[in-house]
Amino acid sequence: MTPSSSATATEANPAAMTLSEHLRELRSRLVKSSLSILLATALVWNQYETIFAWIRRPYDDLKVNHGILAVTGITSGFSLQMRVTVLAAIVLSSPIWIYQLWKFVAPGLHRREKKWAYIFTACAVPLFAAGVFLAYRIMPNMLETLFAFTPANVSNVTSVDSYLSFFVHIVLFFGLGFLLPLILLFLNIAGILSAQRIVASWRYLILGSFVFGAVATPNGDPLGMTLVAIPMLALSAIVIVLAMLNDKRRASRAKNSGTDRWSDDQASPLDAP
């Protein structure tokens, strides 16, 4: 068998791959992903000023100037540019390294699992983008509220490193927060979480949505908090409906096959269908 036919056979049947072949495949995917990030870093290096201007815009949009952004240390400017460009490069090269990750994982998935992975990705991208957009829009209000705790006659000299960390954390918090209902739905599809358990946790869903809204509007405005919590509650309601439909379909299929007669901890007889 030629090397090319052997590679085709292992790709078609990943279970036949040895451990060393899996490790070589993983190394190849990691190298390609790393090279894509390095290339993207080189491409965006000269665009650092534009990218950083976009990051600091929420700070510049403050209604009152509470201080200045400052770098401290001789190498702080260089390290800041490295962090910003690498973050931008990771985002820019995401189609490549996500594709490499998918090529490594996909051969071990069944056709149905691949279908749900496509659906998850198609839904996750706009939801995460919506969370990032909301975080970016309300960040000036968050900064305004936090800077209001600065004592009178005290200047607030904000470290750029501190601001960048705050910016990244808030963006990720909102992006992942919008993904939480989708994660609950796919836990239900995977059979890990039933719709009944999701409904039983309705108090926590409501509390979590309003806590999320409170974080999004730290100035304590109840109207703004409610306006942020309502989309989260609407997403949770859609998830509950879809989970109920999925549980009903799963129960109907189990009834038709006869497997609904046996509980999870009960052994069925050998002649059971």
PyRosetta script that sets phi, psi and omega in degrees:
from pyrosetta import init, pose_from_sequence

init()
pose = pose_from_sequence("MTPSSSATATEANPAAMTLSEHLRELRSRLVKSSLSILLATALVWNQYETIFAWIRRPYDDLKVNHGILAVTGITSGFSLQMRVTVLAAIVLSSPIWIYQLWKFVAPGLHRREKKWAYIFTACAVPLFAAGVFLAYRIMPNMLETLFAFTPANVSNVTSVDSYLSFFVHIVLFFGLGFLLPLILLFLNIAGILSAQRIVASWRYLILGSFVFGAVATPNGDPLGMTLVAIPMLALSAIVIVLAMLNDKRRASRAKNSGTDRWSDDQASPLDAP")
pose.set_psi(1, 132.1)
pose.set_omega(1, -178.8)
pose.set_phi(2, -75.6)
pose.set_psi(2, 159.9)
pose.set_omega(2, 179.6)
pose.set_phi(3, -59.4)
pose.set_psi(3, -36.7)
pose.set_omega(3, -178.4)
pose.set_phi(4, -67.1)
pose.set_psi(4, -41.7)
pose.set_omega(4, 178.5)
pose.set_phi(5, -67.9)
pose.set_psi(5, -33.8)
pose.set_omega(5, 176.5)
pose.set_phi(6, -65.1)
pose.set_psi(6, -41.6)
pose.set_omega(6, 178.5)
pose.set_phi(7, -64.5)
pose.set_psi(7, -38.4)
pose.set_omega(7, 178.7)
pose.set_phi(8, -65.3)
pose.set_psi(8, -38.8)
pose.set_omega(8, -179.7)
pose.set_phi(9, -66.6)
pose.set_psi(9, -42.0)
pose.set_omega(9, 179.6)
pose.set_phi(10, -69.3)
pose.set_psi(10, -33.3)
pose.set_omega(10, 177.9)
pose.set_phi(11, -69.3)
pose.set_psi(11, -36.3)
pose.set_omega(11, 178.4)
pose.set_phi(12, -73.2)
pose.set_psi(12, -30.3)
pose.set_omega(12, 179.9)
pose.set_phi(13, -129.2)
pose.set_psi(13, 82.3)
pose.set_omega(13, -176.3)
pose.set_phi(14, -63.4)
pose.set_psi(14, -22.8)
pose.set_omega(14, 179.8)
pose.set_phi(15, -66.2)
pose.set_psi(15, -21.9)
pose.set_omega(15, -179.4)
pose.set_phi(16, -81.5)
pose.set_psi(16, -7.6)
pose.set_omega(16, -179.4)
pose.set_phi(17, -73.7)
pose.set_psi(17, 141.6)
pose.set_omega(17, 176.8)
pose.set_phi(18, -80.4)
pose.set_psi(18, 171.2)
pose.set_omega(18, 179.7)
pose.set_phi(19, -62.3)
pose.set_psi(19, -41.8)
pose.set_omega(19, 179.9)
pose.set_phi(20, -64.6)
pose.set_psi(20, -35.6)
pose.set_omega(20, 177.9)
pose.set_phi(21, -68.7)
pose.set_psi(21, -37.7)
pose.set_omega(21, 175.2)
pose.set_phi(22, -63.2)
pose.set_psi(22, -41.8)
pose.set_omega(22, -179.4)
pose.set_phi(23, -66.7)
pose.set_psi(23, -39.3)
pose.set_omega(23, 177.2)
pose.set_phi(24, -65.9)
pose.set_psi(24, -38.8)
pose.set_omega(24, 177.2)
pose.set_phi(25, -63.8)
pose.set_psi(25, -43.0)
pose.set_omega(25, 178.4)
pose.set_phi(26, -63.4)
pose.set_psi(26, -42.8)
pose.set_omega(26, 179.5)
pose.set_phi(27, -62.1)
pose.set_psi(27, -41.2)
pose.set_omega(27, 179.7)
pose.set_phi(28, -62.9)
pose.set_psi(28, -42.6)
pose.set_omega(28, 179.8)
pose.set_phi(29, -66.6)
pose.set_psi(29, -40.0)
pose.set_omega(29, 179.4)
pose.set_phi(30, -66.3)
pose.set_psi(30, -39.6)
pose.set_omega(30, 179.3)
pose.set_phi(31, -64.5)
pose.set_psi(31, -44.6)
pose.set_omega(31, 179.5)
pose.set_phi(32, -64.2)
pose.set_psi(32, -39.7)
pose.set_omega(32, 178.8)
pose.set_phi(33, -66.2)
pose.set_psi(33, -42.9)
pose.set_omega(33, 179.7)
pose.set_phi(34, -64.1)
pose.set_psi(34, -40.5)
pose.set_omega(34, 178.2)
pose.set_phi(35, -64.4)
pose.set_psi(35, -36.9)
pose.set_omega(35, 178.5)
pose.set_phi(36, -66.0)
pose.set_psi(36, -38.7)
pose.set_omega(36, 178.3)
pose.set_phi(37, -68.1)
pose.set_psi(37, -40.8)
pose.set_omega(37, 177.9)
pose.set_phi(38, -63.2)
pose.set_psi(38, -42.5)
pose.set_omega(38, 178.7)
pose.set_phi(39, -64.8)
pose.set_psi(39, -41.9)
pose.set_omega(39, 178.1)
pose.set_phi(40, -65.1)
pose.set_psi(40, -35.9)
pose.set_omega(40, 177.3)
pose.set_phi(41, -61.7)
pose.set_psi(41, -43.0)
pose.set_omega(41, 178.4)
pose.set_phi(42, -64.3)
pose.set_psi(42, -36.1)
pose.set_omega(42, -178.4)
pose.set_phi(43, -69.9)
pose.set_psi(43, -37.5)
pose.set_omega(43, -175.5)
pose.set_phi(44, -93.8)
pose.set_psi(44, -1.9)
pose.set_omega(44, -176.5)
pose.set_phi(45, -57.9)
pose.set_psi(45, -42.8)
pose.set_omega(45, -178.4)
pose.set_phi(46, -78.5)
pose.set_psi(46, -7.7)
pose.set_omega(46, 177.9)
pose.set_phi(47, -99.1)
pose.set_psi(47, 17.0)
pose.set_omega(47, -175.4)
pose.set_phi(48, -59.0)
pose.set_psi(48, -44.5)
pose.set_omega(48, -177.5)
pose.set_phi(49, -61.1)
pose.set_psi(49, -41.5)
pose.set_omega(49, 179.9)
pose.set_phi(50, -66.3)
pose.set_psi(50, -43.5)
pose.set_omega(50, -179.3)
pose.set_phi(51, -65.2)
pose.set_psi(51, -44.0)
pose.set_omega(51, -178.6)
pose.set_phi(52, -68.0)
pose.set_psi(52, -33.3)
pose.set_omega(52, 176.6)
pose.set_phi(53, -63.1)
pose.set_psi(53, -37.7)
pose.set_omega(53, 177.5)
pose.set_phi(54, -67.3)
pose.set_psi(54, -37.8)
pose.set_omega(54, -179.2)
pose.set_phi(55, -68.8)
pose.set_psi(55, -39.6)
pose.set_omega(55, -175.7)
pose.set_phi(56, -86.9)
pose.set_psi(56, -2.4)
pose.set_omega(56, -178.6)
pose.set_phi(57, -58.1)
pose.set_psi(57, -41.3)
pose.set_omega(57, 176.4)
pose.set_phi(58, -57.4)
pose.set_psi(58, -35.0)
pose.set_omega(58, 177.2)
pose.set_phi(59, -69.0)
pose.set_psi(59, -40.1)
pose.set_omega(59, -179.6)
pose.set_phi(60, -70.2)
pose.set_psi(60, -21.6)
pose.set_omega(60, -178.7)
pose.set_phi(61, -83.5)
pose.set_psi(61, 3.9)
pose.set_omega(61, 177.9)
pose.set_phi(62, -62.6)
pose.set_psi(62, 138.6)
pose.set_omega(62, -178.6)
pose.set_phi(63, -69.3)
pose.set_psi(63, -30.5)
pose.set_omega(63, -179.8)
pose.set_phi(64, -123.9)
pose.set_psi(64, 135.2)
pose.set_omega(64, 179.0)
pose.set_phi(65, -78.1)
pose.set_psi(65, 110.2)
pose.set_omega(65, -177.1)
pose.set_phi(66, -95.3)
pose.set_psi(66, 2.3)
pose.set_omega(66, -178.8)
pose.set_phi(67, 154.6)
pose.set_psi(67, -158.7)
pose.set_omega(67, -177.8)
pose.set_phi(68, -129.0)
pose.set_psi(68, 154.0)
pose.set_omega(68, 170.3)
pose.set_phi(69, -86.8)
pose.set_psi(69, 133.1)
pose.set_omega(69, -174.7)
pose.set_phi(70, -140.5)
pose.set_psi(70, 149.4)
pose.set_omega(70, 171.3)
pose.set_phi(71, -106.1)
pose.set_psi(71, 142.7)
pose.set_omega(71, -179.2)
pose.set_phi(72, -122.2)
pose.set_psi(72, 129.1)
pose.set_omega(72, 179.5)
pose.set_phi(73, 107.7)
pose.set_psi(73, 156.1)
pose.set_omega(73, -176.0)
pose.set_phi(74, -70.2)
pose.set_psi(74, -39.8)
pose.set_omega(74, -175.9)
pose.set_phi(75, -95.7)
pose.set_psi(75, 4.7)
pose.set_omega(75, -175.7)
pose.set_phi(76, -64.3)
pose.set_psi(76, -38.6)
pose.set_omega(76, 179.7)
pose.set_phi(77, -62.4)
pose.set_psi(77, -43.1)
pose.set_omega(77, 179.2)
pose.set_phi(78, -66.8)
pose.set_psi(78, -43.7)
pose.set_omega(78, -179.6)
pose.set_phi(79, -65.8)
pose.set_psi(79, -34.1)
pose.set_omega(79, 177.3)
pose.set_phi(80, -64.3)
pose.set_psi(80, -45.0)
pose.set_omega(80, 179.2)
pose.set_phi(81, -63.6)
pose.set_psi(81, -36.9)
pose.set_omega(81, 177.6)
pose.set_phi(82, -63.6)
pose.set_psi(82, -46.6)
pose.set_omega(82, -178.7)
pose.set_phi(83, -63.0)
pose.set_psi(83, -44.6)
pose.set_omega(83, -177.8)
pose.set_phi(84, -65.7)
pose.set_psi(84, -45.2)
pose.set_omega(84, -177.5)
pose.set_phi(85, -69.4)
pose.set_psi(85, -35.9)
pose.set_omega(85, 178.2)
pose.set_phi(86, -67.3)
pose.set_psi(86, -41.4)
pose.set_omega(86, 176.4)
pose.set_phi(87, -60.9)
pose.set_psi(87, -44.3)
pose.set_omega(87, 178.2)
pose.set_phi(88, -64.7)
pose.set_psi(88, -37.7)
pose.set_omega(88, -179.9)
pose.set_phi(89, -67.2)
pose.set_psi(89, -37.3)
pose.set_omega(89, 177.8)
pose.set_phi(90, -63.0)
pose.set_psi(90, -41.4)
pose.set_omega(90, 178.0)
pose.set_phi(91, -67.7)
pose.set_psi(91, -44.1)
pose.set_omega(91, -177.6)
pose.set_phi(92, -64.7)
pose.set_psi(92, -39.5)
pose.set_omega(92, -177.3)
pose.set_phi(93, -90.1)
pose.set_psi(93, 6.3)
pose.set_omega(93, -176.6)
pose.set_phi(94, -57.0)
pose.set_psi(94, -37.9)
pose.set_omega(94, 177.1)
pose.set_phi(95, -58.9)
pose.set_psi(95, -33.4)
pose.set_omega(95, -177.2)
pose.set_phi(96, -75.2)
pose.set_psi(96, -51.5)
pose.set_omega(96, -175.6)
pose.set_phi(97, -73.9)
pose.set_psi(97, -25.4)
pose.set_omega(97, 172.7)
pose.set_phi(98, -69.0)
pose.set_psi(98, -39.1)
pose.set_omega(98, 177.2)
pose.set_phi(99, -63.6)
pose.set_psi(99, -41.7)
pose.set_omega(99, 178.2)
pose.set_phi(100, -64.0)
pose.set_psi(100, -40.5)
pose.set_omega(100, 176.4)
pose.set_phi(101, -62.9)
pose.set_psi(101, -41.6)
pose.set_omega(101, 179.8)
pose.set_phi(102, -64.9)
pose.set_psi(102, -41.0)
pose.set_omega(102, 179.7)
pose.set_phi(103, -64.4)
pose.set_psi(103, -27.6)
pose.set_omega(103, 178.2)
pose.set_phi(104, -79.3)
pose.set_psi(104, -35.6)
pose.set_omega(104, -174.6)
pose.set_phi(105, -89.5)
pose.set_psi(105, -36.9)
pose.set_omega(105, -170.5)
pose.set_phi(106, -57.5)
pose.set_psi(106, -40.2)
pose.set_omega(106, -178.5)
pose.set_phi(107, -58.9)
pose.set_psi(107, -23.8)
pose.set_omega(107, -179.9)
pose.set_phi(108, -90.0)
pose.set_psi(108, 1.9)
pose.set_omega(108, -178.1)
pose.set_phi(109, -100.4)
pose.set_psi(109, 149.4)
pose.set_omega(109, 173.3)
pose.set_phi(110, -78.7)
pose.set_psi(110, 167.5)
pose.set_omega(110, -177.2)
pose.set_phi(111, -60.5)
pose.set_psi(111, -40.2)
pose.set_omega(111, -180.0)
pose.set_phi(112, -66.0)
pose.set_psi(112, -39.7)
pose.set_omega(112, 178.8)
pose.set_phi(113, -66.1)
pose.set_psi(113, -36.8)
pose.set_omega(113, 176.9)
pose.set_phi(114, -64.2)
pose.set_psi(114, -40.3)
pose.set_omega(114, 179.8)
pose.set_phi(115, -60.9)
pose.set_psi(115, -45.8)
pose.set_omega(115, 179.6)
pose.set_phi(116, -68.4)
pose.set_psi(116, -31.0)
pose.set_omega(116, 176.8)
pose.set_phi(117, -65.4)
pose.set_psi(117, -40.1)
pose.set_omega(117, 176.8)
pose.set_phi(118, -63.1)
pose.set_psi(118, -44.1)
pose.set_omega(118, -179.5)
pose.set_phi(119, -64.1)
pose.set_psi(119, -42.7)
pose.set_omega(119, 179.1)
pose.set_phi(120, -59.6)
pose.set_psi(120, -45.5)
pose.set_omega(120, -179.0)
pose.set_phi(121, -64.3)
pose.set_psi(121, -42.2)
pose.set_omega(121, -179.1)
pose.set_phi(122, -63.9)
pose.set_psi(122, -32.2)
pose.set_omega(122, 178.9)
pose.set_phi(123, -85.7)
pose.set_psi(123, -33.8)
pose.set_omega(123, -174.0)
pose.set_phi(124, -70.1)
pose.set_psi(124, -38.2)
pose.set_omega(124, -176.1)
pose.set_phi(125, -61.7)
pose.set_psi(125, -51.6)
pose.set_omega(125, 179.0)
pose.set_phi(126, -66.8)
pose.set_psi(126, -33.3)
pose.set_omega(126, 178.1)
pose.set_phi(127, -66.3)
pose.set_psi(127, -44.9)
pose.set_omega(127, 178.4)
pose.set_phi(128, -63.7)
pose.set_psi(128, -40.9)
pose.set_omega(128, 178.6)
pose.set_phi(129, -63.1)
pose.set_psi(129, -37.8)
pose.set_omega(129, 177.9)
pose.set_phi(130, -64.6)
pose.set_psi(130, -40.0)
pose.set_omega(130, 176.8)
pose.set_phi(131, -64.4)
pose.set_psi(131, -41.0)
pose.set_omega(131, 178.2)
pose.set_phi(132, -64.8)
pose.set_psi(132, -42.5)
pose.set_omega(132, 179.5)
pose.set_phi(133, -62.4)
pose.set_psi(133, -43.6)
pose.set_omega(133, 179.0)
pose.set_phi(134, -63.7)
pose.set_psi(134, -42.3)
pose.set_omega(134, 179.0)
pose.set_phi(135, -60.8)
pose.set_psi(135, -42.5)
pose.set_omega(135, -178.8)
pose.set_phi(136, -66.4)
pose.set_psi(136, -35.7)
pose.set_omega(136, -177.4)
pose.set_phi(137, -72.7)
pose.set_psi(137, -36.5)
pose.set_omega(137, -175.2)
pose.set_phi(138, -96.2)
pose.set_psi(138, -3.4)
pose.set_omega(138, -176.9)
pose.set_phi(139, -61.0)
pose.set_psi(139, -37.8)
pose.set_omega(139, 175.6)
pose.set_phi(140, -57.6)
pose.set_psi(140, -40.1)
pose.set_omega(140, 178.2)
pose.set_phi(141, -65.7)
pose.set_psi(141, -38.0)
pose.set_omega(141, 177.5)
pose.set_phi(142, -64.0)
pose.set_psi(142, -45.3)
pose.set_omega(142, 179.2)
pose.set_phi(143, -64.0)
pose.set_psi(143, -40.3)
pose.set_omega(143, 179.5)
pose.set_phi(144, -59.6)
pose.set_psi(144, -43.3)
pose.set_omega(144, -179.7)
pose.set_phi(145, -67.4)
pose.set_psi(145, -42.6)
pose.set_omega(145, -178.6)
pose.set_phi(146, -68.9)
pose.set_psi(146, -38.8)
pose.set_omega(146, 178.9)
pose.set_phi(147, -69.9)
pose.set_psi(147, -18.8)
pose.set_omega(147, 179.1)
pose.set_phi(148, -66.1)
pose.set_psi(148, -17.0)
pose.set_omega(148, 177.9)
pose.set_phi(149, -81.3)
pose.set_psi(149, -5.0)
pose.set_omega(149, 177.9)
pose.set_phi(150, -67.4)
pose.set_psi(150, 128.2)
pose.set_omega(150, -178.3)
pose.set_phi(151, -61.5)
pose.set_psi(151, 157.5)
pose.set_omega(151, 178.4)
pose.set_phi(152, -63.6)
pose.set_psi(152, 147.9)
pose.set_omega(152, 179.0)
pose.set_phi(153, 61.8)
pose.set_psi(153, 24.8)
pose.set_omega(153, 177.0)
pose.set_phi(154, -124.2)
pose.set_psi(154, 126.9)
pose.set_omega(154, 179.0)
pose.set_phi(155, -87.0)
pose.set_psi(155, 138.7)
pose.set_omega(155, -179.9)
pose.set_phi(156, -101.5)
pose.set_psi(156, 103.3)
pose.set_omega(156, 176.4)
pose.set_phi(157, -95.0)
pose.set_psi(157, 104.6)
pose.set_omega(157, -174.2)
pose.set_phi(158, -90.7)
pose.set_psi(158, 126.7)
pose.set_omega(158, 175.2)
pose.set_phi(159, -68.6)
pose.set_psi(159, 136.3)
pose.set_omega(159, 179.2)
pose.set_phi(160, -63.7)
pose.set_psi(160, -35.7)
pose.set_omega(160, 176.9)
pose.set_phi(161, -61.1)
pose.set_psi(161, -42.4)
pose.set_omega(161, 178.7)
pose.set_phi(162, -64.4)
pose.set_psi(162, -42.3)
pose.set_omega(162, 179.4)
pose.set_phi(163, -65.7)
pose.set_psi(163, -40.7)
pose.set_omega(163, -179.6)
pose.set_phi(164, -64.5)
pose.set_psi(164, -41.2)
pose.set_omega(164, 177.6)
pose.set_phi(165, -63.7)
pose.set_psi(165, -41.9)
pose.set_omega(165, 177.7)
pose.set_phi(166, -61.5)
pose.set_psi(166, -43.6)
pose.set_omega(166, -179.2)
pose.set_phi(167, -61.3)
pose.set_psi(167, -48.0)
pose.set_omega(167, -178.1)
pose.set_phi(168, -65.5)
pose.set_psi(168, -43.5)
pose.set_omega(168, -178.1)
pose.set_phi(169, -64.1)
pose.set_psi(169, -43.1)
pose.set_omega(169, -179.3)
pose.set_phi(170, -66.4)
pose.set_psi(170, -42.3)
pose.set_omega(170, 179.3)
pose.set_phi(171, -62.1)
pose.set_psi(171, -44.8)
pose.set_omega(171, 179.4)
pose.set_phi(172, -67.2)
pose.set_psi(172, -38.2)
pose.set_omega(172, 179.9)
pose.set_phi(173, -60.5)
pose.set_psi(173, -46.6)
pose.set_omega(173, -178.9)
pose.set_phi(174, -71.9)
pose.set_psi(174, -40.0)
pose.set_omega(174, 179.2)
pose.set_phi(175, -61.9)
pose.set_psi(175, -46.5)
pose.set_omega(175, 178.8)
pose.set_phi(176, -70.8)
pose.set_psi(176, -31.1)
pose.set_omega(176, 177.8)
pose.set_phi(177, -62.2)
pose.set_psi(177, -38.5)
pose.set_omega(177, 177.5)
pose.set_phi(178, -72.1)
pose.set_psi(178, -18.0)
pose.set_omega(178, 178.8)
pose.set_phi(179, -86.2)
pose.set_psi(179, -15.0)
pose.set_omega(179, -175.3)
pose.set_phi(180, -57.9)
pose.set_psi(180, -46.9)
pose.set_omega(180, 177.1)
pose.set_phi(181, -58.7)
pose.set_psi(181, -37.9)
pose.set_omega(181, 179.2)
pose.set_phi(182, -65.4)
pose.set_psi(182, -37.6)
pose.set_omega(182, 178.1)
pose.set_phi(183, -64.5)
pose.set_psi(183, -40.8)
pose.set_omega(183, 177.5)
pose.set_phi(184, -60.9)
pose.set_psi(184, -40.7)
pose.set_omega(184, -179.9)
pose.set_phi(185, -63.6)
pose.set_psi(185, -42.6)
pose.set_omega(185, -177.5)
pose.set_phi(186, -76.9)
pose.set_psi(186, -22.4)
pose.set_omega(186, 169.5)
pose.set_phi(187, -67.2)
pose.set_psi(187, -34.8)
pose.set_omega(187, 176.0)
pose.set_phi(188, -69.3)
pose.set_psi(188, -42.5)
pose.set_omega(188, 179.4)
pose.set_phi(189, -62.8)
pose.set_psi(189, -35.3)
pose.set_omega(189, 179.0)
pose.set_phi(190, -76.6)
pose.set_psi(190, -5.1)
pose.set_omega(190, 179.2)
pose.set_phi(191, 83.4)
pose.set_psi(191, 11.1)
pose.set_omega(191, -178.3)
pose.set_phi(192, -87.9)
pose.set_psi(192, -33.8)
pose.set_omega(192, -175.3)
pose.set_phi(193, -130.7)
pose.set_psi(193, 123.2)
pose.set_omega(193, -179.6)
pose.set_phi(194, -86.8)
pose.set_psi(194, 160.1)
pose.set_omega(194, 177.5)
pose.set_phi(195, -63.5)
pose.set_psi(195, -33.3)
pose.set_omega(195, 179.6)
pose.set_phi(196, -62.3)
pose.set_psi(196, -39.9)
pose.set_omega(196, 179.0)
pose.set_phi(197, -70.3)
pose.set_psi(197, -34.0)
pose.set_omega(197, 176.9)
pose.set_phi(198, -66.2)
pose.set_psi(198, -44.7)
pose.set_omega(198, 178.7)
pose.set_phi(199, -63.3)
pose.set_psi(199, -38.0)
pose.set_omega(199, 179.3)
pose.set_phi(200, -64.8)
pose.set_psi(200, -19.7)
pose.set_omega(200, -179.9)
pose.set_phi(201, -99.9)
pose.set_psi(201, 24.7)
pose.set_omega(201, -175.1)
pose.set_phi(202, -61.8)
pose.set_psi(202, -31.2)
pose.set_omega(202, 178.9)
pose.set_phi(203, -63.7)
pose.set_psi(203, -41.8)
pose.set_omega(203, -179.3)
pose.set_phi(204, -69.7)
pose.set_psi(204, -34.1)
pose.set_omega(204, 177.7)
pose.set_phi(205, -64.8)
pose.set_psi(205, -43.3)
pose.set_omega(205, 178.9)
pose.set_phi(206, -66.8)
pose.set_psi(206, -45.3)
pose.set_omega(206, 179.1)
pose.set_phi(207, -61.7)
pose.set_psi(207, -44.8)
pose.set_omega(207, -179.7)
pose.set_phi(208, -63.1)
pose.set_psi(208, -37.7)
pose.set_omega(208, 179.6)
pose.set_phi(209, -65.1)
pose.set_psi(209, -41.1)
pose.set_omega(209, -179.2)
pose.set_phi(210, -76.4)
pose.set_psi(210, -30.5)
pose.set_omega(210, 172.9)
pose.set_phi(211, -64.8)
pose.set_psi(211, -42.3)
pose.set_omega(211, 175.9)
pose.set_phi(212, -59.5)
pose.set_psi(212, -42.7)
pose.set_omega(212, 177.4)
pose.set_phi(213, -65.5)
pose.set_psi(213, -35.0)
pose.set_omega(213, 178.4)
pose.set_phi(214, -67.4)
pose.set_psi(214, -38.1)
pose.set_omega(214, 176.6)
pose.set_phi(215, -66.9)
pose.set_psi(215, -37.3)
pose.set_omega(215, -179.6)
pose.set_phi(216, -69.8)
pose.set_psi(216, -27.4)
pose.set_omega(216, 179.9)
pose.set_phi(217, -126.7)
pose.set_psi(217, 75.4)
pose.set_omega(217, -174.8)
pose.set_phi(218, -70.0)
pose.set_psi(218, -5.1)
pose.set_omega(218, 178.1)
pose.set_phi(219, -78.3)
pose.set_psi(219, -0.5)
pose.set_omega(219, 175.0)
pose.set_phi(220, 82.5)
pose.set_psi(220, 11.7)
pose.set_omega(220, 179.6)
pose.set_phi(221, -71.6)
pose.set_psi(221, 112.8)
pose.set_omega(221, -177.1)
pose.set_phi(222, -65.5)
pose.set_psi(222, -32.8)
pose.set_omega(222, 179.1)
pose.set_phi(223, -66.3)
pose.set_psi(223, -46.0)
pose.set_omega(223, 178.8)
pose.set_phi(224, -63.8)
pose.set_psi(224, -39.7)
pose.set_omega(224, 177.6)
pose.set_phi(225, -62.2)
pose.set_psi(225, -40.9)
pose.set_omega(225, 179.9)
pose.set_phi(226, -68.1)
pose.set_psi(226, -39.6)
pose.set_omega(226, -179.6)
pose.set_phi(227, -64.5)
pose.set_psi(227, -30.1)
pose.set_omega(227, 176.6)
pose.set_phi(228, -79.9)
pose.set_psi(228, -36.2)
pose.set_omega(228, -177.0)
pose.set_phi(229, -72.5)
pose.set_psi(229, -31.4)
pose.set_omega(229, -176.2)
pose.set_phi(230, -60.7)
pose.set_psi(230, -46.3)
pose.set_omega(230, 177.2)
pose.set_phi(231, -60.2)
pose.set_psi(231, -37.2)
pose.set_omega(231, 178.1)
pose.set_phi(232, -65.0)
pose.set_psi(232, -41.6)
pose.set_omega(232, 178.0)
pose.set_phi(233, -66.8)
pose.set_psi(233, -37.2)
pose.set_omega(233, 178.2)
pose.set_phi(234, -64.5)
pose.set_psi(234, -42.2)
pose.set_omega(234, 176.9)
pose.set_phi(235, -62.5)
pose.set_psi(235, -40.5)
pose.set_omega(235, 179.6)
pose.set_phi(236, -65.2)
pose.set_psi(236, -39.1)
pose.set_omega(236, 178.4)
pose.set_phi(237, -64.3)
pose.set_psi(237, -41.2)
pose.set_omega(237, 177.7)
pose.set_phi(238, -62.8)
pose.set_psi(238, -41.1)
pose.set_omega(238, 179.2)
pose.set_phi(239, -61.9)
pose.set_psi(239, -43.0)
pose.set_omega(239, -179.3)
pose.set_phi(240, -62.6)
pose.set_psi(240, -43.4)
pose.set_omega(240, 179.1)
pose.set_phi(241, -62.4)
pose.set_psi(241, -46.7)
pose.set_omega(241, -179.6)
pose.set_phi(242, -64.7)
pose.set_psi(242, -38.2)
pose.set_omega(242, 178.8)
pose.set_phi(243, -66.1)
pose.set_psi(243, -38.4)
pose.set_omega(243, 177.1)
pose.set_phi(244, -63.3)
pose.set_psi(244, -43.8)
pose.set_omega(244, 177.9)
pose.set_phi(245, -62.3)
pose.set_psi(245, -39.6)
pose.set_omega(245, 179.7)
pose.set_phi(246, -67.9)
pose.set_psi(246, -40.8)
pose.set_omega(246, 177.7)
pose.set_phi(247, -64.8)
pose.set_psi(247, -38.3)
pose.set_omega(247, 178.2)
pose.set_phi(248, -64.8)
pose.set_psi(248, -42.0)
pose.set_omega(248, 178.4)
pose.set_phi(249, -65.5)
pose.set_psi(249, -41.0)
pose.set_omega(249, 179.7)
pose.set_phi(250, -65.3)
pose.set_psi(250, -41.1)
pose.set_omega(250, 179.3)
pose.set_phi(251, -65.7)
pose.set_psi(251, -39.3)
pose.set_omega(251, 178.8)
pose.set_phi(252, -65.1)
pose.set_psi(252, -40.7)
pose.set_omega(252, 178.7)
pose.set_phi(253, -66.7)
pose.set_psi(253, -38.5)
pose.set_omega(253, 178.5)
pose.set_phi(254, -67.5)
pose.set_psi(254, -35.7)
pose.set_omega(254, 178.9)
pose.set_phi(255, -67.0)
pose.set_psi(255, -40.2)
pose.set_omega(255, -180.0)
pose.set_phi(256, -67.1)
pose.set_psi(256, -32.4)
pose.set_omega(256, 179.9)
pose.set_phi(257, -88.4)
pose.set_psi(257, -9.6)
pose.set_omega(257, 179.1)
pose.set_phi(258, 84.3)
pose.set_psi(258, 3.6)
pose.set_omega(258, -177.6)
pose.set_phi(259, -83.0)
pose.set_psi(259, -5.1)
pose.set_omega(259, -180.0)
pose.set_phi(260, -76.5)
pose.set_psi(260, -6.8)
pose.set_omega(260, -178.4)
pose.set_phi(261, -80.3)
pose.set_psi(261, -12.5)
pose.set_omega(261, -173.8)
pose.set_phi(262, -116.9)
pose.set_psi(262, 131.8)
pose.set_omega(262, 177.4)
pose.set_phi(263, -76.8)
pose.set_psi(263, 170.0)
pose.set_omega(263, -176.3)
pose.set_phi(264, -65.6)
pose.set_psi(264, -30.5)
pose.set_omega(264, -176.8)
pose.set_phi(265, -103.2)
pose.set_psi(265, 16.1)
pose.set_omega(265, -178.9)
pose.set_phi(266, -114.7)
pose.set_psi(266, 130.9)
pose.set_omega(266, -179.5)
pose.set_phi(267, -82.9)
pose.set_psi(267, 130.3)
pose.set_omega(267, 179.2)
pose.set_phi(268, -84.5)
pose.set_psi(268, 154.3)
pose.set_omega(268, 177.7)
pose.set_phi(269, -67.0)
pose.set_psi(269, 162.3)
pose.set_omega(269, -175.5)
pose.set_phi(270, -65.5)
pose.set_psi(270, -26.0)
pose.set_omega(270, -176.9)
pose.set_phi(271, -93.7)
pose.set_psi(271, 8.8)
pose.set_omega(271, 179.3)
pose.set_phi(272, -70.6)
pose.set_psi(272, 141.0)
pose.set_omega(272, 179.4)
pose.set_phi(273, -66.6)
pose.dump_pdb("model.pdb")
